[in-house]
Amino acid sequence: MLLEVITPDQLLFKGSVTHVQLPGLDGSFGILNNHAPLISALSKGTVKVDQVVAENANIDEEEAGSLNESHKNDETFSFEINGGVIEVKENKIMLLAE
């Protein structure tokens, strides 16, 4: 799956992932490969990402975000958000975060 994490200021992450866990308004939920289409609001909390390190190592630095550089060799990493919106469609996850 392709994950893009975008804030109003910058692209934080773009890369291949196997699992994303998100803080929903009614509790935490996860996204796996071939998930049904989804749009959801997110609350303040932790986003946990399981990335495909081998695939993300070859992403162009201009396309990659700041989290790519910070966690390029980490199979799993997490970061905090203050809320946002997620869209899942055709194995692409777009996270608009505050």
One Martini backbone bead per residue (centre of mass of N, CA, C, O) as a GRO file, in nm:
protein
   98
    1MET     BB    1   0.101   0.033   0.016
    2LEU     BB    2   0.024   0.374  -0.001
    3LEU     BB    3   0.169   0.643   0.191
    4GLU     BB    4   0.040   0.972   0.282
    5VAL     BB    5   0.178   1.249   0.471
    6ILE     BB    6  -0.003   1.553   0.539
    7THR     BB    7   0.051   1.891   0.585
    8PRO     BB    8   0.024   2.226   0.555
    9ASP     BB    9   0.356   2.241   0.514
   10GLN     BB   10   0.408   1.916   0.450
   11LEU     BB   11   0.572   1.630   0.360
   12LEU     BB   12   0.632   1.351   0.567
   13PHE     BB   13   0.520   1.092   0.391
   14LYS     BB   14   0.637   0.839   0.139
   15GLY     BB   15   0.517   0.497   0.111
   16SER     BB   16   0.551   0.169   0.185
   17VAL     BB   17   0.300  -0.040   0.342
   18THR     BB   18   0.131  -0.282   0.570
   19HIS     BB   19   0.059  -0.085   0.824
   20VAL     BB   20  -0.201   0.119   0.994
   21GLN     BB   21  -0.238   0.309   1.292
   22LEU     BB   22  -0.529   0.489   1.423
   23PRO     BB   23  -0.695   0.780   1.568
   24GLY     BB   24  -1.004   0.768   1.628
   25LEU     BB   25  -1.293   0.897   1.759
   26ASP     BB   26  -1.375   0.578   1.870
   27GLY     BB   27  -1.085   0.477   1.811
   28SER     BB   28  -0.875   0.247   1.717
   29PHE     BB   29  -0.734   0.175   1.383
   30GLY     BB   30  -0.680  -0.035   1.092
   31ILE     BB   31  -0.467  -0.080   0.794
   32LEU     BB   32  -0.483  -0.292   0.517
   33ASN     BB   33  -0.466  -0.465   0.259
   34ASN     BB   34  -0.754  -0.421   0.077
   35HIS     BB   35  -0.921  -0.204   0.180
   36ALA     BB   36  -1.184  -0.044   0.215
   37PRO     BB   37  -1.329   0.223   0.151
   38LEU     BB   38  -1.229   0.539   0.326
   39ILE     BB   39  -1.358   0.793   0.554
   40SER     BB   40  -1.189   0.974   0.830
   41ALA     BB   41  -1.171   1.093   1.136
   42LEU     BB   42  -0.926   1.234   1.359
   43SER     BB   43  -0.749   1.225   1.646
   44LYS     BB   44  -0.563   1.260   1.898
   45GLY     BB   45  -0.240   1.088   1.841
   46THR     BB   46  -0.116   0.776   1.732
   47VAL     BB   47   0.090   0.677   1.461
   48LYS     BB   48   0.133   0.355   1.313
   49VAL     BB   49   0.411   0.216   1.116
   50ASP     BB   50   0.452  -0.034   0.857
   51GLN     BB   51   0.726  -0.071   0.659
   52VAL     BB   52   0.897  -0.101   0.339
   53VAL     BB   53   1.221  -0.064   0.333
   54ALA     BB   54   1.323  -0.164   0.052
   55GLU     BB   55   1.131   0.027  -0.114
   56ASN     BB   56   1.196   0.313   0.037
   57ALA     BB   57   1.507   0.341  -0.033
   58ASN     BB   58   1.429   0.431  -0.355
   59ILE     BB   59   1.321   0.699  -0.296
   60ASP     BB   60   1.294   1.003  -0.383
   61GLU     BB   61   1.385   1.278  -0.200
   62GLU     BB   62   1.168   1.477  -0.317
   63GLU     BB   63   0.920   1.279  -0.246
   64ALA     BB   64   1.009   1.263   0.028
   65GLY     BB   65   0.986   1.291   0.361
   66SER     BB   66   1.096   1.352   0.682
   67LEU     BB   67   1.028   1.060   0.788
   68ASN     BB   68   1.198   0.903   0.592
   69GLU     BB   69   1.473   0.995   0.702
   70SER     BB   70   1.429   0.921   1.009
   71HIS     BB   71   1.294   0.606   0.911
   72LYS     BB   72   1.438   0.435   0.672
   73ASN     BB   73   1.527   0.167   0.878
   74ASP     BB   74   1.235   0.136   0.991
   75GLU     BB   75   0.978  -0.084   1.018
   76THR     BB   76   0.887   0.083   1.278
   77PHE     BB   77   0.673   0.372   1.344
   78SER     BB   78   0.598   0.688   1.516
   79PHE     BB   79   0.342   0.953   1.551
   80GLU     BB   80   0.202   1.265   1.612
   81ILE     BB   81  -0.134   1.395   1.630
   82ASN     BB   82  -0.413   1.654   1.627
   83GLY     BB   83  -0.543   1.543   1.372
   84GLY     BB   84  -0.781   1.452   1.099
   85VAL     BB   85  -0.767   1.284   0.773
   86ILE     BB   86  -0.882   0.984   0.598
   87GLU     BB   87  -0.796   0.807   0.290
   88VAL     BB   88  -0.921   0.504   0.131
   89LYS     BB   89  -0.793   0.386  -0.198
   90GLU     BB   90  -0.660   0.151  -0.376
   91ASN     BB   91  -0.403   0.122  -0.176
   92LYS     BB   92  -0.445   0.429  -0.075
   93ILE     BB   93  -0.308   0.653   0.172
   94MET     BB   94  -0.451   0.960   0.299
   95LEU     BB   95  -0.296   1.185   0.532
   96LEU     BB   96  -0.445   1.457   0.702
   97ALA     BB   97  -0.252   1.655   0.919
   98GLU     BB   98  -0.190   1.850   1.230
   0.00000   0.00000   0.00000
